[in-house]
């Protein structure tokens, strides 16, 4: 499977389809697997979909942290350079949305449009406490045990009405041959805990879609409203009964919203 040397690490990536490039950036602790249902849909709609494992997760190298938002934005741009992609749509969920903000601020000429999904401009004390807690759990147990708790914050209540769906998701997590490590999680948490673009968002000039779900237990939609009002060319969409990871829970609806924005 493809890896490429970027900056100080080797980065794992996969490409699906042909057409306009669209790059997906994962959230805290997430690897490229989470985007595969989305990639399957969009790769059939004239998009070249690039998914990859961020610094610190999956099959990408896991150096000692701390990691920073600027550093991981530079990783994404270096991947584009290695793949000879001049410009692409950039979609980031949660921590990936923080990285996408830095791309819009520091590399506006490399992005066509930006999608900031379920993300923040500055972390809250509550979310810092959450990050500290999940790191302690991973240090004391293992990744499947951690996900038994985190899954409660990822999806809507409707998701848990289907026992088979919940069991299948947790089985997929447990079978991941490249589970999240405490080293990688701690490095990425440093990015999240120190993220603050509140005074820089007005520098983003790319067309930007800011997405949020009204059932997001981790990042309330008020954060997205703050981001959207700070970016000159941003559109805010808050979806009913949508979770923090609704791109996993309902990839078809998610892709429909992406395509409406990207094709406009």
Protein Blocks (a to p, Z undefined) as FASTA:
>chain_A
ZZddehjbccddddedjdjdddddddehiafklmmmmmmmmmmnopacdddddehiajbc
cddddddfklmmmmmmmmmmmnopabdcdddehjlmmmmmmmmmmmmmlpcbdcdehiaf
bdcfklmmmmmmmmmmmmmmcfklmmmmmmmmmpcfklmmmmmlmmmmmmmmmmpmbbcd
fklmmmmmmmmmmgccklmmmmpmbdcdddddfkbfklccklmmmmmmmpmkbccdddeh
iafklmlmmmmlmmmmmmmmmmZZ
